[in-house]
């Protein structure tokens, strides 16, 4: 039994201690300021793993109590784990519970946790490291989001057959997986059941209990036709089912030579009495025997296994993730064998602050929207001011250059015209003088 103290507060801590005297509380962790770095190990398998930071994020129910581990670098793999005293869930219920907030509006990435055996080398943990359970939301693209429940059995990983949709908004959500010793399971989101059933039915751990009898064959005379054509229905004698008929008024040309031209066929015209293709009416099949169902027999290869999902030496919880856009915050981890206790812990952590967080998130988004609008307005005003400055400079340059001023240009044209007029008069004077000579 191991309980790691958090920032949750004295009331909740007393609650947890009291409960843990009655049940086996395998692991319970929230965070104090830098203590998490002593209890969590960063893998060195790759030199470029993304870094986690301790924060409550941009919006929260309580700034201190809602602190969690947040991914902080985009387009990164993450590999972080923490170790606790080994335990087994043999003949015990196993509850895996944690909360995650995708406040960045995750587009593609994981939000799940993994449980590892005690043999894991934490400093070498990577995506191929053997694990027992992978549980939590997995999102990549619009509409492609689900809760992964991957369980290890006889050296293979088995994904759940049911598609369980996860939550993709920016609020914190509580995820709970319950595996019972009677080989049943339950998945809850925000303490509400979203999936339940038999482990054998929803994972392909074992061969099927029943198989089709390999010696059974459908009888040759087995009639599966629900309806048939009425064998007593006859086509009326006057039923015209030719759409076109030979033109009765057409005559073979007198010069038609069958030896040269072949047999003469008159042109076709629409049949005015045409009623369409006749078909017998449809009636219920009096010999209908129903759909033949292949008989099943017990599968000789099936052997029940009462130890399905019984894991031994569970000792490490890890965050082995890939995220395109970072910002997910993981918090409120709990491993226990008591379903009611897990629900109570969820209600006293995530539950009491979820509404406040949602209100703060809506306020934060409204403030961000206003901020963006103000920045857009400011950019527009700055652009308009720059345009005014450019126009003012152009105007000053035009005023300094008189040749480009409209008034100066007009005066220049007038002076040019007057000069041409004087030249014309001088020419006339010279012509007159020449005539006198």
C-alpha positions as CSV (number, residue, x, y, z in Angstrom):
1,X,0.0,0.0,0.0
2,X,1.5,3.3,-1.1
3,X,0.1,6.8,-0.9
4,X,2.0,9.8,-2.3
5,X,1.0,13.1,-0.8
6,X,-0.2,15.9,-3.0
7,X,-1.4,19.5,-2.9
8,X,-5.0,18.4,-2.6
9,X,-5.4,19.8,0.9
10,X,-5.7,18.4,4.5
11,X,-9.4,17.5,4.2
12,X,-8.9,15.3,1.2
13,X,-5.6,13.8,2.5
14,X,-7.3,12.8,5.7
15,X,-10.1,11.3,3.6
16,X,-7.6,9.3,1.6
17,X,-5.7,8.0,4.7
18,X,-8.9,6.9,6.3
19,X,-10.1,5.1,3.3
20,X,-6.7,3.5,2.7
21,X,-6.9,1.8,6.1
22,X,-9.8,-0.1,4.8
23,X,-8.8,-0.9,1.3
24,X,-5.7,-1.4,-0.8
25,X,-4.8,2.0,-2.3
26,X,-2.1,1.0,-4.7
27,X,-1.1,4.4,-5.9
28,X,-2.4,7.9,-5.5
29,X,-0.5,11.0,-6.8
30,X,-1.0,14.6,-7.3
31,X,1.8,17.1,-7.0
32,X,3.8,19.4,-4.8
33,X,6.0,22.1,-6.2
34,X,9.2,20.2,-7.3
35,X,8.6,16.9,-5.6
36,X,7.3,15.3,-8.8
37,X,10.8,15.5,-10.4
38,X,12.0,13.2,-7.6
39,X,9.3,10.7,-8.2
40,X,9.1,10.7,-12.0
41,X,11.9,9.5,-14.3
42,X,12.6,10.9,-17.7
43,X,13.6,8.3,-20.2
44,X,17.0,8.7,-22.0
45,X,16.2,6.3,-24.7
46,X,16.0,9.2,-27.1
47,X,17.8,12.5,-26.7
48,X,14.9,14.6,-28.0
49,X,12.0,13.6,-25.8
50,X,9.6,16.4,-24.9
51,X,9.7,18.0,-21.5
52,X,6.9,18.1,-18.9
53,X,6.2,21.0,-16.6
54,X,4.1,21.4,-13.5
55,X,1.2,23.8,-14.0
56,X,-2.6,24.2,-13.7
57,X,-2.7,25.7,-17.2
58,X,-4.4,28.8,-18.4
59,X,-7.7,28.1,-16.7
60,X,-8.6,25.9,-13.7
61,X,-10.8,25.4,-10.7
62,X,-8.0,25.9,-8.2
63,X,-4.6,27.2,-9.3
64,X,-2.7,25.0,-6.7
65,X,-4.9,21.9,-6.5
66,X,-5.3,21.6,-10.2
67,X,-1.6,21.5,-11.0
68,X,-0.6,18.6,-13.2
69,X,2.1,17.3,-15.6
70,X,1.8,19.3,-18.9
71,X,3.4,18.5,-22.2
72,X,5.3,21.6,-23.2
73,X,6.9,21.1,-26.7
74,X,5.1,20.6,-30.0
75,X,5.7,17.6,-32.3
76,X,7.5,15.6,-29.7
77,X,7.6,12.1,-28.2
78,X,7.2,12.0,-24.4
79,X,8.5,9.3,-22.0
80,X,8.0,9.8,-18.3
81,X,7.3,7.2,-15.6
82,X,7.0,6.7,-11.8
83,X,7.6,3.6,-9.8
84,X,5.7,2.3,-6.8
85,X,5.6,-0.9,-4.7
86,X,4.7,-3.9,-6.9
87,X,1.3,-5.4,-6.6
88,X,-1.0,-7.9,-8.5
89,X,-4.6,-7.8,-9.3
90,X,-5.0,-11.5,-9.1
91,X,-8.5,-12.2,-7.7
92,X,-8.8,-8.4,-7.1
93,X,-10.6,-5.6,-8.9
94,X,-8.2,-3.2,-10.6
95,X,-9.2,0.4,-11.1
96,X,-7.1,2.7,-13.2
97,X,-8.1,6.4,-13.0
98,X,-6.7,9.7,-14.0
99,X,-7.7,13.1,-15.4
100,X,-6.4,14.9,-18.5
101,X,-7.1,18.3,-19.9
102,X,-6.3,19.1,-23.6
103,X,-6.4,22.8,-23.1
104,X,-4.4,23.3,-26.3
105,X,-7.3,21.9,-28.4
106,X,-5.4,18.8,-29.3
107,X,-5.4,17.8,-33.0
108,X,-3.3,14.7,-33.0
109,X,-1.8,13.0,-30.0
110,X,-2.2,10.6,-27.1
111,X,-3.7,11.3,-23.7
112,X,-3.4,7.8,-22.2
113,X,-1.4,6.1,-19.4
114,X,0.4,2.8,-19.4
115,X,1.0,0.3,-16.6
116,X,4.3,-1.6,-16.7
117,X,5.9,-4.5,-14.9
118,X,8.6,-4.1,-12.3
119,X,11.2,-5.2,-14.8
120,X,10.9,-2.0,-16.8
121,X,14.1,0.1,-17.0
122,X,12.6,3.6,-16.6
123,X,15.6,5.4,-18.1
124,X,15.2,3.3,-21.2
125,X,11.4,3.4,-21.5
126,X,10.2,3.8,-25.1
127,X,7.2,3.0,-27.3
128,X,8.3,-0.7,-27.7
129,X,8.7,-1.3,-24.0
130,X,6.5,-4.1,-22.8
131,X,3.5,-3.0,-20.8
132,X,0.4,-4.5,-19.3
133,X,-2.4,-1.9,-19.9
134,X,-2.7,1.2,-22.1
135,X,-5.8,3.2,-21.2
136,X,-7.0,6.7,-22.2
137,X,-8.0,9.0,-25.0
138,X,-6.2,8.9,-28.4
139,X,-7.0,11.6,-30.9
140,X,-5.8,12.2,-34.5
141,X,-7.9,14.3,-36.8
142,X,-11.6,15.3,-36.8
143,X,-13.8,12.3,-36.0
144,X,-10.9,10.0,-35.3
145,X,-11.0,10.0,-31.5
146,X,-11.4,7.1,-29.1
147,X,-10.6,5.7,-25.7
148,X,-7.9,3.1,-26.1
149,X,-8.1,0.0,-23.9
150,X,-5.2,-2.2,-25.0
151,X,-4.5,-5.2,-22.8
152,X,-1.5,-7.5,-22.8
153,X,-2.2,-11.3,-22.9
154,X,0.1,-14.2,-23.7
155,X,2.8,-12.0,-25.4
156,X,0.4,-10.0,-27.6
157,X,-1.5,-6.7,-27.3
158,X,-5.2,-6.8,-27.8
159,X,-7.3,-3.7,-28.7
160,X,-10.9,-3.5,-27.6
161,X,-13.4,-4.3,-30.3
162,X,-15.9,-1.6,-29.2
163,X,-15.3,2.0,-30.3
164,X,-15.5,4.2,-27.3
165,X,-15.5,7.9,-28.1
166,X,-13.5,10.2,-25.9
167,X,-14.0,13.9,-25.0
168,X,-12.2,16.3,-27.3
169,X,-13.0,19.7,-25.8
170,X,-10.6,21.8,-23.7
171,X,-12.1,20.9,-20.2
172,X,-10.6,18.4,-17.8
173,X,-12.1,14.9,-18.0
174,X,-11.9,12.0,-15.7
175,X,-11.1,8.5,-17.2
176,X,-11.7,5.3,-15.3
177,X,-11.0,1.7,-16.3
178,X,-12.3,-1.1,-14.1
179,X,-11.2,-4.8,-14.6
180,X,-13.0,-7.2,-12.3
181,X,-11.8,-10.7,-11.3
182,X,-14.9,-12.2,-12.9
183,X,-13.5,-11.2,-16.3
184,X,-15.9,-8.2,-16.8
185,X,-14.9,-4.6,-17.3
186,X,-16.3,-1.1,-17.3
187,X,-15.1,2.2,-18.7
188,X,-16.3,5.5,-17.3
189,X,-15.8,9.1,-18.4
190,X,-16.5,11.8,-15.8
191,X,-17.8,9.0,-13.5
192,X,-20.4,8.0,-16.1
193,X,-20.4,4.6,-17.6
194,X,-19.7,4.6,-21.4
195,X,-18.8,0.9,-21.9
196,X,-19.2,-2.4,-20.1
197,X,-19.1,-6.1,-20.9
198,X,-17.2,-9.4,-20.9
199,X,-13.5,-9.3,-21.6
200,X,-13.7,-12.4,-23.8
201,X,-16.5,-10.8,-25.9
202,X,-14.9,-7.4,-26.5
203,X,-11.2,-8.5,-26.9
204,X,-10.0,-11.4,-29.0
205,X,-8.0,-13.0,-26.3
206,X,-9.2,-16.6,-26.9
207,X,-10.6,-18.6,-29.8
208,X,-14.4,-18.3,-30.0
209,X,-16.5,-20.5,-27.8
210,X,-18.6,-21.7,-30.8
211,X,-17.7,-22.3,-34.4
212,X,-19.8,-23.4,-37.4
213,X,-20.2,-27.1,-37.8
214,X,-17.8,-28.0,-40.6
215,X,-20.0,-31.0,-41.6
216,X,-23.3,-29.1,-41.8
217,X,-24.7,-28.3,-45.2
218,X,-27.8,-26.4,-46.3
219,X,-30.4,-28.9,-47.7
220,X,-30.7,-28.6,-51.5
221,X,-34.4,-28.0,-51.3
222,X,-34.2,-25.4,-48.6
223,X,-36.3,-22.5,-49.8
224,X,-35.1,-19.1,-48.6
225,X,-37.2,-17.0,-51.0
226,X,-39.6,-14.8,-49.1
227,X,-41.7,-14.0,-52.2
228,X,-42.1,-15.6,-55.6
229,X,-43.8,-15.1,-59.0
230,X,-47.4,-16.4,-59.0
231,X,-47.2,-19.6,-61.1
232,X,-50.9,-19.4,-61.8
233,X,-50.8,-15.9,-63.2
234,X,-51.0,-16.0,-67.0
235,X,-50.4,-13.3,-69.6
236,X,-53.6,-12.1,-71.3
237,X,-54.1,-13.2,-74.9
238,X,-54.5,-9.7,-76.1
239,X,-51.4,-8.4,-74.2
240,X,-49.2,-6.4,-76.6
241,X,-45.6,-6.6,-75.4
242,X,-43.9,-5.4,-78.7
243,X,-43.0,-1.8,-78.5
244,X,-42.5,-1.5,-82.3
245,X,-44.3,-3.4,-85.1
246,X,-43.9,-3.5,-88.9
247,X,-45.7,-0.7,-90.8
248,X,-48.8,-2.4,-92.3
249,X,-49.0,0.2,-95.0
250,X,-45.4,-0.2,-96.2
251,X,-45.0,-2.0,-99.5
252,X,-41.9,-3.6,-101.0
253,X,-40.5,-1.4,-103.8
254,X,-41.2,-2.8,-107.3
255,X,-37.5,-2.8,-108.2
256,X,-36.5,-4.7,-105.0
257,X,-34.2,-7.6,-106.0
258,X,-34.1,-10.2,-103.3
259,X,-31.1,-11.9,-105.0
260,X,-29.2,-8.6,-104.9
261,X,-30.8,-6.7,-102.0
262,X,-31.7,-9.6,-99.6
263,X,-35.0,-10.3,-98.0
264,X,-37.1,-7.1,-97.7
265,X,-38.2,-6.0,-94.3
266,X,-40.7,-3.2,-93.9
267,X,-40.0,-0.2,-91.6
268,X,-41.1,-0.4,-87.9
269,X,-43.5,2.0,-86.3
270,X,-44.5,2.4,-82.6
271,X,-47.1,-0.1,-81.5
272,X,-50.1,1.9,-80.2
273,X,-51.3,-1.1,-78.3
274,X,-48.0,-1.6,-76.5
275,X,-48.5,-2.3,-72.7
276,X,-45.0,-2.9,-71.7
277,X,-43.2,-6.1,-70.8
278,X,-45.6,-8.5,-69.0
279,X,-44.5,-9.9,-65.7
280,X,-46.5,-12.3,-63.4
281,X,-47.6,-10.8,-60.1
282,X,-45.5,-11.4,-56.9
283,X,-47.0,-13.4,-54.0
284,X,-45.7,-14.7,-50.7
285,X,-43.8,-17.9,-51.0
286,X,-46.0,-20.6,-49.4
287,X,-42.8,-22.8,-49.1
288,X,-40.7,-20.2,-47.4
289,X,-38.5,-21.8,-44.7
290,X,-36.6,-18.8,-43.5
291,X,-32.9,-18.0,-43.7
292,X,-30.9,-21.1,-43.2
293,X,-28.6,-20.7,-40.2
294,X,-25.4,-22.6,-40.1
295,X,-25.4,-24.8,-37.0
296,X,-22.7,-24.2,-34.4
297,X,-20.8,-26.6,-32.2
298,X,-18.4,-26.1,-29.3
299,X,-15.0,-25.0,-30.5
300,X,-12.6,-27.8,-29.6
301,X,-9.8,-25.2,-29.5
302,X,-11.5,-23.0,-27.0
303,X,-10.3,-23.3,-23.4
304,X,-11.5,-20.8,-20.8
305,X,-8.8,-18.9,-18.9
306,X,-9.8,-17.5,-15.5
307,X,-6.5,-15.6,-15.4
308,X,-7.3,-13.2,-18.2
309,X,-5.9,-9.8,-17.4
310,X,-4.4,-11.0,-14.1
311,X,-1.2,-9.1,-14.0
312,X,1.7,-9.6,-11.6
313,X,4.3,-7.1,-10.3
314,X,2.6,-4.0,-11.6
315,X,5.1,-1.4,-10.5
316,X,5.3,1.5,-13.0
317,X,2.9,4.0,-14.4
318,X,4.1,5.9,-17.5
319,X,3.2,8.6,-20.0
320,X,4.5,7.3,-23.3
321,X,3.0,9.7,-25.8
322,X,3.3,11.5,-29.1
323,X,1.7,14.9,-29.5
324,X,1.7,17.3,-32.5
325,X,0.4,20.2,-30.4
326,X,1.4,20.2,-26.8
327,X,-0.4,21.4,-23.7
328,X,-2.2,18.4,-22.2
329,X,-2.3,18.3,-18.4
330,X,-2.3,14.9,-16.6
331,X,-3.5,14.8,-13.0
332,X,-5.4,12.8,-10.3
333,X,-3.7,9.4,-10.9
334,X,-5.2,6.6,-8.9
335,X,-4.8,2.8,-8.8
336,X,-7.0,0.9,-6.4
337,X,-9.1,-2.2,-5.9
338,X,-12.2,-0.3,-4.7
339,X,-14.6,1.1,-7.3
340,X,-16.6,3.2,-4.8
341,X,-13.4,4.8,-3.5
342,X,-12.3,5.7,-7.0
343,X,-15.6,7.3,-7.7
344,X,-15.4,9.3,-4.4
345,X,-11.8,10.4,-5.2
346,X,-12.9,11.5,-8.6
347,X,-15.8,13.5,-7.2
348,X,-13.7,15.2,-4.5
349,X,-10.9,16.2,-7.0
350,X,-12.1,16.7,-10.5
351,X,-15.8,16.8,-9.6
352,X,-15.8,19.7,-7.2
353,X,-13.8,22.0,-9.5
354,X,-15.0,21.1,-13.0
355,X,-17.8,23.7,-13.1
356,X,-15.5,26.5,-11.9
357,X,-12.9,25.4,-14.4
358,X,-15.5,25.5,-17.2
359,X,-16.6,29.0,-16.2
360,X,-13.0,30.2,-16.1
361,X,-12.3,28.5,-19.5
362,X,-15.3,30.3,-21.1
363,X,-14.2,33.6,-19.5
364,X,-10.6,33.0,-20.7
365,X,-11.7,32.3,-24.2
366,X,-13.9,35.4,-24.2
367,X,-10.9,37.5,-23.0
368,X,-8.7,35.9,-25.7
369,X,-11.3,36.7,-28.4
370,X,-11.5,40.3,-27.3
371,X,-7.7,40.5,-27.2
372,X,-7.4,39.2,-30.7
373,X,-10.1,41.6,-31.9
374,X,-8.3,44.5,-30.3
375,X,-5.0,43.4,-31.8
376,X,-6.6,43.1,-35.2
377,X,-8.1,46.6,-34.8
378,X,-4.7,48.0,-33.7
379,X,-3.0,46.4,-36.7
380,X,-5.6,47.9,-39.0
381,X,-5.2,51.4,-37.5
382,X,-1.4,51.1,-37.8
383,X,-1.7,50.1,-41.5
384,X,-4.1,53.0,-42.1
385,X,-1.6,55.4,-40.3
386,X,1.2,54.1,-42.5
387,X,-0.8,54.7,-45.6
388,X,-1.6,58.2,-44.5
389,X,2.2,58.8,-43.8
390,X,3.1,57.5,-47.3
391,X,0.4,59.7,-48.9
392,X,1.7,62.8,-46.9
393,X,5.3,62.2,-48.0
394,X,4.2,61.9,-51.7
395,X,2.3,65.1,-51.3
396,X,5.3,67.0,-49.9
397,X,7.5,65.7,-52.7
398,X,5.0,67.0,-55.3
399,X,4.9,70.4,-53.6
400,X,8.7,70.7,-53.7
401,X,8.8,69.9,-57.4
402,X,7.0,72.7,-59.2
403,X,7.3,71.0,-62.6
404,X,5.0,68.3,-61.4
405,X,2.4,70.9,-60.0
406,X,-0.7,71.3,-62.1
407,X,-0.5,75.1,-61.9
408,X,3.2,75.2,-63.0
409,X,2.4,72.9,-65.8
410,X,-0.4,75.1,-67.1
411,X,1.7,78.2,-66.9
412,X,4.5,76.4,-68.9
413,X,2.0,75.4,-71.6
414,X,0.8,79.0,-71.8
415,X,4.3,80.3,-72.0
416,X,5.1,77.8,-74.8
417,X,2.1,78.8,-76.7
418,X,2.9,82.5,-76.4
419,X,6.4,81.8,-77.6
420,X,5.1,79.9,-80.6
421,X,2.8,82.8,-81.3
422,X,5.7,85.4,-81.3
423,X,7.7,83.1,-83.6
424,X,4.7,83.0,-85.9
425,X,4.5,86.9,-86.0
426,X,8.3,87.2,-86.7
427,X,7.9,84.8,-89.6
428,X,5.1,87.0,-91.0
429,X,7.3,90.1,-90.6
430,X,10.2,88.5,-92.5
431,X,7.9,87.4,-95.3
432,X,6.5,90.9,-95.7
433,X,10.1,92.4,-95.8
434,X,11.0,89.9,-98.5
435,X,8.0,90.9,-100.6
436,X,9.0,94.6,-100.4
437,X,12.5,93.8,-101.7
